[in-house]
Amino acid sequence: MTREYRVVDAGRPDEVYVALRAALTDGGSAVVPRSTAERVSPQGVSAEGVSGERQAWPGHGDRAPQNVALVIETSGSTGVPKRVALSVDALLASAAASAGAMGGQGQWLLALPAHYVAGAQVLVRSLAAGTEPVYYGDGHFDPLRFAELTAELDDDQLYTSLVPVQLARVVEAAEAGARGAGTALRRFDGILVGGQSLDPRLRERAETLGARLLTTYGSSETAGGCVYDGVPIGTTVVRAVDGLLEISGPTLAEGYVGDDERTAASFHEDGGVRWYRTGDLGDVVDGRVMVRGRSDNVIISGGEKVLLDSVERIVRGVPALGEVVVVAADDDEWGQVPVVVATGSDSIADLRDLVVRELGRAAAPARIVTVADLPRLSNGKPDRVSAARLARVDGSASSET
């Protein structure tokens, strides 16, 4: 048996909510939340428009398997499009595991785009809890508006999901004494923070203000976050195979729509258990998951492997740099070198010394490119493709070695 696909404007999360309710409970059409127009996302960056390929899919006669309730379309940071098919069982298993890890079900404030899995899962968790979410809507993320909407929540248990840049703006507003910002942070029984690693200094500042945070790790292929604060939730199992993380459990996606080759490369069975190859480098020690970075975010510099995520973790600890992303740039002598793209600046010599002490000479950044704002995807993650382009062309704004 099959069901139809239904494309829903992600800019109308209330309509996505209704469509998901039908898909999860009444056998309604498989929901495809899609950004249908160029607009400003809640993170204050332009959401991507819809490509011609996406506009053409689903075509006439395209049908989803009966168990598929949601399809998340994403290009990620590499620009390669994917359509991740998530079943009713996977979505509800994720919602149940999240509720167990957070201490119960409750009412949610949706402050993320509904066409990304983290936003869609806020709606699924709301449906599982039988609560009506409060919607932030479009527009630049304003911590004062966030605080006002938080005041509208009226359930016994309150939750939200943010990316680090959103959390930082609320924390900054609270520290500056902005009305309601600190109260908003304290009202939530749990704030999920994902999309990228959370700076420990930001976490400390937020928790000092009374926020109860849980960092999440997961992807569209795992129906969103399946590891909270380093611990797998529900019946999720995470293992490291040759230094790469793999995940099993009831929240795994069915695969990629129309892409059997990619599905076979990412999902496999071992001893009767289905596993998802994350592509992330990491370890599992005493049950805790430690993510070191993407395996495809490694360069060869001077004949040595350099994990750019490791360089980024170090340079993010330099306050003067502000918001930071580390990308690769071609170099005539070294082949490739790390380049720091940041909203602030610092001594490149001091920064290189800091990195060399931790990671060795090959990992030393070649330069700092200072920008007014980091380029971001509409889910708040750094747009590494655009940042790498800036690193290549903006030599006038950089401090050379």
C-alpha positions as CSV (number, residue, x, y, z in Angstrom):
1,M,0.0,0.0,0.0
2,T,1.0,3.6,-0.6
3,R,-0.1,7.1,0.2
4,E,0.1,10.4,-1.6
5,Y,2.7,13.1,-0.9
6,R,1.5,16.5,0.3
7,V,3.8,19.5,0.0
8,V,3.0,22.0,2.7
9,D,4.4,25.6,3.0
10,A,6.9,25.4,5.9
11,G,6.2,29.1,6.4
12,R,2.8,28.1,7.7
13,P,3.8,25.8,10.6
14,D,0.2,25.6,11.8
15,E,-0.7,23.9,8.5
16,V,2.3,21.6,8.8
17,Y,1.0,20.7,12.3
18,V,-2.5,19.8,10.9
19,A,-1.0,17.8,8.0
20,L,1.3,15.9,10.3
21,R,-1.6,15.0,12.6
22,A,-3.4,13.5,9.7
23,A,-0.3,11.6,8.6
24,L,0.4,10.2,12.0
25,T,-3.1,9.3,13.1
26,D,-5.4,9.0,10.1
27,G,-3.3,7.6,7.4
28,G,-3.1,11.0,5.7
29,S,-0.7,12.0,3.0
30,A,3.1,11.9,3.7
31,V,4.0,15.5,4.6
32,V,6.7,17.3,2.7
33,P,7.3,20.7,4.5
34,R,9.0,23.0,2.1
35,S,10.3,26.5,2.1
36,T,8.3,27.8,-0.9
37,A,9.6,31.3,-1.1
38,E,12.7,33.3,-0.3
39,R,12.2,34.8,3.1
40,V,14.0,35.6,6.3
41,S,14.2,32.7,8.7
42,P,13.8,33.0,12.5
43,Q,17.6,32.9,12.8
44,G,17.9,36.2,10.9
45,V,19.3,34.7,7.7
46,S,17.7,34.2,4.3
47,A,16.1,30.8,3.8
48,E,17.0,29.2,0.6
49,G,14.6,29.2,-2.3
50,V,13.3,26.1,-3.9
51,S,15.4,24.7,-6.7
52,G,13.8,23.6,-10.0
53,E,14.5,19.9,-9.0
54,R,12.5,20.3,-5.8
55,Q,9.7,22.1,-7.5
56,A,9.4,19.2,-9.9
57,W,9.1,16.6,-7.1
58,P,6.8,15.0,-6.2
59,G,5.5,14.5,-9.7
60,H,2.2,13.2,-10.9
61,G,1.8,9.6,-9.7
62,D,4.6,9.7,-7.2
63,R,3.6,7.8,-4.1
64,A,5.1,7.2,-0.7
65,P,5.2,3.9,1.1
66,Q,2.2,3.5,3.5
67,N,4.4,3.8,6.6
68,V,6.1,7.1,5.6
69,A,4.6,10.1,7.3
70,L,7.2,12.8,6.7
71,V,9.9,13.6,4.1
72,I,12.6,16.1,5.1
73,E,14.4,17.7,2.1
74,T,17.8,19.0,2.9
75,S,20.9,20.0,1.0
76,G,23.0,20.1,4.2
77,S,26.2,22.0,4.2
78,T,27.6,20.2,1.1
79,G,24.8,21.2,-1.3
80,V,23.9,17.6,-2.2
81,P,20.1,17.3,-1.9
82,K,18.5,14.5,0.1
83,R,14.9,13.5,0.8
84,V,14.8,11.6,4.1
85,A,11.8,9.4,4.5
86,L,10.6,9.0,8.1
87,S,8.0,6.5,9.2
88,V,5.1,7.0,11.7
89,D,6.9,4.6,14.0
90,A,10.2,6.4,13.8
91,L,8.7,9.8,14.5
92,L,6.6,8.6,17.5
93,A,9.5,6.6,18.9
94,S,11.6,9.7,18.8
95,A,8.9,11.8,20.5
96,A,8.5,9.2,23.2
97,A,12.3,8.9,23.8
98,S,12.6,12.7,24.0
99,A,9.8,12.9,26.6
100,G,11.4,10.2,28.6
101,A,14.8,12.0,28.6
102,M,13.2,15.4,29.4
103,G,11.0,14.3,32.2
104,G,7.6,14.2,30.5
105,Q,5.5,15.6,27.7
106,G,4.4,19.2,27.5
107,Q,3.8,22.3,25.4
108,W,6.4,23.6,22.9
109,L,7.4,26.9,21.5
110,L,8.5,26.4,17.8
111,A,11.3,28.8,17.0
112,L,12.9,26.7,14.2
113,P,11.9,26.3,10.5
114,A,9.4,23.5,10.1
115,H,11.1,22.1,7.0
116,Y,14.1,21.0,9.1
117,V,13.8,17.9,11.2
118,A,14.4,19.8,14.5
119,G,11.4,22.1,13.8
120,A,9.2,19.3,12.4
121,Q,9.9,17.2,15.6
122,V,8.7,20.1,17.8
123,L,5.3,19.6,16.0
124,V,5.5,15.8,16.3
125,R,6.2,16.0,20.0
126,S,3.3,18.4,20.4
127,L,1.0,16.0,18.7
128,A,2.2,13.1,20.8
129,A,1.6,15.2,23.9
130,G,-1.8,16.5,22.8
131,T,-0.8,20.1,23.1
132,E,-0.9,23.1,20.8
133,P,2.5,24.6,20.1
134,V,3.1,28.4,20.1
135,Y,4.7,29.5,16.8
136,Y,7.4,32.1,16.5
137,G,6.7,32.5,12.7
138,D,9.0,34.2,10.2
139,G,11.3,37.1,10.7
140,H,14.6,37.9,12.3
141,F,15.0,36.1,15.7
142,D,14.2,38.7,18.4
143,P,14.9,37.6,22.0
144,L,12.2,40.0,23.2
145,R,9.6,38.4,20.9
146,F,10.8,35.0,22.1
147,A,10.2,36.1,25.7
148,E,6.7,37.5,24.9
149,L,5.7,34.2,23.2
150,T,7.1,32.2,26.1
151,A,4.8,34.1,28.4
152,E,1.8,32.7,26.3
153,L,2.7,29.1,27.1
154,D,0.3,27.7,29.7
155,D,1.0,24.0,30.2
156,D,2.6,22.4,33.3
157,Q,5.7,21.4,31.3
158,L,7.2,23.8,28.8
159,Y,9.9,23.1,26.2
160,T,11.6,24.6,23.2
161,S,14.4,23.8,20.8
162,L,17.0,26.3,19.7
163,V,20.2,26.5,17.8
164,P,23.2,28.0,19.6
165,V,23.0,31.4,17.8
166,Q,19.4,31.8,19.1
167,L,20.3,30.8,22.6
168,A,23.2,33.3,22.5
169,R,20.8,36.1,21.6
170,V,18.5,35.3,24.5
171,V,21.4,35.0,26.9
172,E,22.8,38.3,25.8
173,A,19.5,40.0,26.2
174,A,19.0,38.6,29.7
175,E,22.5,39.6,30.7
176,A,21.7,43.1,29.4
177,G,18.6,43.3,31.6
178,A,16.1,43.1,28.8
179,R,12.6,42.7,30.1
180,G,11.4,39.1,30.2
181,A,14.5,37.5,28.6
182,G,15.8,35.9,31.8
183,T,12.4,34.9,32.9
184,A,11.8,33.2,29.5
185,L,15.0,31.1,29.9
186,R,13.9,30.0,33.4
187,R,10.3,29.1,32.4
188,F,11.3,26.2,30.3
189,D,11.6,22.7,31.9
190,G,14.0,21.9,29.1
191,I,15.7,23.7,26.2
192,L,17.1,21.4,23.5
193,V,20.1,22.9,21.8
194,G,21.4,21.3,18.6
195,G,22.4,21.9,15.0
196,Q,26.1,22.4,16.0
197,S,28.3,22.1,19.0
198,L,27.4,24.3,22.0
199,D,30.3,26.5,23.3
200,P,30.8,25.5,26.9
201,R,31.1,29.2,27.9
202,L,27.7,29.9,26.4
203,R,26.2,27.0,28.2
204,E,27.7,28.2,31.5
205,R,26.2,31.7,31.0
206,A,22.8,30.3,30.2
207,E,22.8,27.9,33.1
208,T,23.9,30.7,35.4
209,L,20.7,32.5,34.4
210,G,18.7,29.4,35.3
211,A,18.3,27.8,31.9
212,R,17.9,24.0,31.8
213,L,19.7,22.9,28.7
214,L,20.1,19.6,26.9
215,T,22.5,19.4,23.9
216,T,21.4,17.1,21.2
217,Y,23.1,15.0,18.6
218,G,21.3,13.4,15.6
219,S,20.2,14.1,12.1
220,S,17.2,13.8,9.8
221,E,18.2,10.2,9.3
222,T,17.6,9.6,13.0
223,A,14.4,11.6,13.2
224,G,16.3,14.4,14.9
225,G,18.2,14.3,18.2
226,C,18.7,10.8,19.5
227,V,21.6,11.6,21.9
228,Y,21.1,14.1,24.7
229,D,24.1,15.4,26.6
230,G,26.2,12.6,25.2
231,V,23.7,9.8,26.3
232,P,21.6,7.9,23.8
233,I,17.9,8.3,24.5
234,G,15.2,5.6,24.5
235,T,16.5,2.4,23.0
236,T,19.0,4.2,20.7
237,V,22.4,2.5,20.5
238,V,25.5,4.2,19.2
239,R,28.8,2.5,18.4
240,A,32.1,3.5,16.8
241,V,33.4,1.4,13.9
242,D,36.9,2.2,12.7
243,G,36.5,5.6,14.4
244,L,33.2,6.4,12.7
245,L,29.9,6.6,14.6
246,E,27.0,4.3,13.7
247,I,23.4,4.5,15.2
248,S,20.7,1.9,15.5
249,G,17.2,2.0,17.0
250,P,13.6,2.6,16.2
251,T,14.0,6.2,15.1
252,L,16.0,5.4,11.9
253,A,14.7,6.7,8.6
254,E,13.5,4.4,5.9
255,G,16.1,5.8,3.6
256,Y,16.3,8.4,0.8
257,V,13.4,8.8,-1.5
258,G,14.4,7.9,-5.1
259,D,18.1,7.2,-4.2
260,D,18.7,3.5,-3.5
261,E,22.4,3.9,-4.0
262,R,22.7,6.5,-1.2
263,T,20.3,4.5,1.0
264,A,22.5,1.4,0.7
265,A,25.6,3.4,1.4
266,S,24.2,5.0,4.6
267,F,22.1,2.2,6.1
268,H,23.2,-1.4,6.5
269,E,22.4,-4.5,8.6
270,D,24.8,-6.3,11.0
271,G,23.7,-9.4,12.8
272,G,20.0,-8.6,12.1
273,V,20.3,-5.0,13.4
274,R,19.9,-2.1,11.1
275,W,22.5,0.7,11.5
276,Y,23.0,4.2,10.1
277,R,26.5,5.3,9.2
278,T,26.6,8.9,10.4
279,G,29.8,10.0,8.7
280,D,30.9,11.5,12.0
281,L,34.2,10.7,13.7
282,G,33.8,9.9,17.4
283,D,34.0,7.4,20.2
284,V,31.7,5.8,22.8
285,V,33.3,5.6,26.2
286,D,31.4,4.1,29.2
287,G,28.1,4.7,27.3
288,R,28.8,8.3,26.5
289,V,29.1,9.5,22.9
290,M,31.9,11.9,22.0
291,V,31.7,13.5,18.5
292,R,34.9,14.8,17.1
293,G,33.6,16.1,13.8
294,R,32.7,15.1,10.3
295,S,34.8,12.6,8.5
296,D,34.4,14.7,5.3
297,N,35.7,17.8,7.1
298,V,39.3,16.5,7.1
299,I,42.1,18.1,5.0
300,I,45.6,17.0,4.1
301,S,48.0,19.8,5.0
302,G,51.7,19.3,4.4
303,G,51.0,15.5,4.1
304,E,49.3,15.4,7.5
305,K,45.6,14.9,8.2
306,V,43.9,17.8,9.9
307,L,40.4,17.6,11.4
308,L,38.9,21.1,10.9
309,D,36.4,20.5,13.6
310,S,39.2,20.1,16.1
311,V,40.8,23.4,15.0
312,E,37.4,25.0,15.2
313,R,36.8,23.8,18.8
314,I,40.1,25.4,19.8
315,V,39.7,28.8,18.1
316,R,36.1,29.1,19.4
317,G,37.7,29.4,22.8
318,V,39.2,32.8,21.8
319,P,36.7,35.4,22.9
320,A,38.0,38.1,20.6
321,L,37.1,36.1,17.5
322,G,33.4,36.1,18.2
323,E,31.4,33.6,16.1
324,V,33.8,31.3,14.3
325,V,33.9,28.7,11.5
326,V,37.0,27.0,10.2
327,V,37.2,26.0,6.6
328,A,39.7,24.7,4.1
329,A,41.5,26.8,1.5
330,D,44.0,25.7,-1.2
331,D,47.6,26.5,-0.7
332,D,50.5,26.2,-3.1
333,E,53.0,25.0,-0.4
334,W,50.8,23.0,1.9
335,G,48.1,21.7,-0.4
336,Q,45.3,22.8,1.9
337,V,45.3,24.9,5.0
338,P,42.7,25.8,7.7
339,V,41.3,29.3,7.5
340,V,39.3,31.0,10.3
341,V,36.2,32.9,9.2
342,A,35.1,35.0,12.2
343,T,33.0,38.0,13.2
344,G,36.0,39.3,15.3
345,S,39.7,39.4,15.0
346,D,42.8,38.5,16.9
347,S,46.6,38.1,16.5
348,I,47.1,35.4,13.8
349,A,50.5,34.6,15.4
350,D,49.0,34.0,18.8
351,L,46.2,31.9,17.3
352,R,48.6,29.8,15.4
353,D,50.7,29.2,18.5
354,L,47.6,28.1,20.4
355,V,46.6,25.6,17.8
356,V,50.1,24.3,17.3
357,R,50.4,23.5,21.0
358,E,47.2,21.4,20.8
359,L,47.2,19.9,17.4
360,G,50.6,20.4,15.7
361,R,52.1,22.5,13.0
362,A,49.9,21.2,10.1
363,A,46.7,22.4,11.9
364,A,47.8,26.0,12.3
365,P,45.4,28.4,10.6
366,A,46.8,30.3,7.6
367,R,44.8,33.5,8.2
368,I,41.7,35.0,9.7
369,V,38.9,36.4,7.5
370,T,36.7,38.9,9.4
371,V,33.1,39.2,8.3
372,A,30.2,41.2,9.7
373,D,28.0,38.0,10.1
374,L,28.7,34.3,9.6
375,P,26.9,32.9,6.6
376,R,24.2,30.5,7.9
377,L,21.8,28.0,6.5
378,S,18.1,28.6,7.3
379,N,18.3,26.1,10.2
380,G,21.0,28.2,11.9
381,K,23.9,26.0,11.1
382,P,27.0,27.7,9.6
383,D,27.0,27.6,5.8
384,R,30.4,26.1,5.3
385,V,30.2,26.3,1.5
386,S,29.7,30.0,1.6
387,A,32.3,30.5,4.3
388,A,34.9,28.6,2.3
389,R,34.1,30.9,-0.7
390,L,34.7,33.9,1.5
391,A,38.0,32.3,2.6
392,R,39.1,32.0,-1.0
393,V,38.1,35.4,-2.3
394,D,38.3,37.9,0.7
395,G,42.1,38.2,1.1
396,S,41.7,41.9,1.7
397,A,39.9,41.2,5.0
398,S,42.3,38.6,6.3
399,S,45.5,38.5,8.4
400,E,48.1,36.6,6.4
401,T,50.7,34.3,8.0
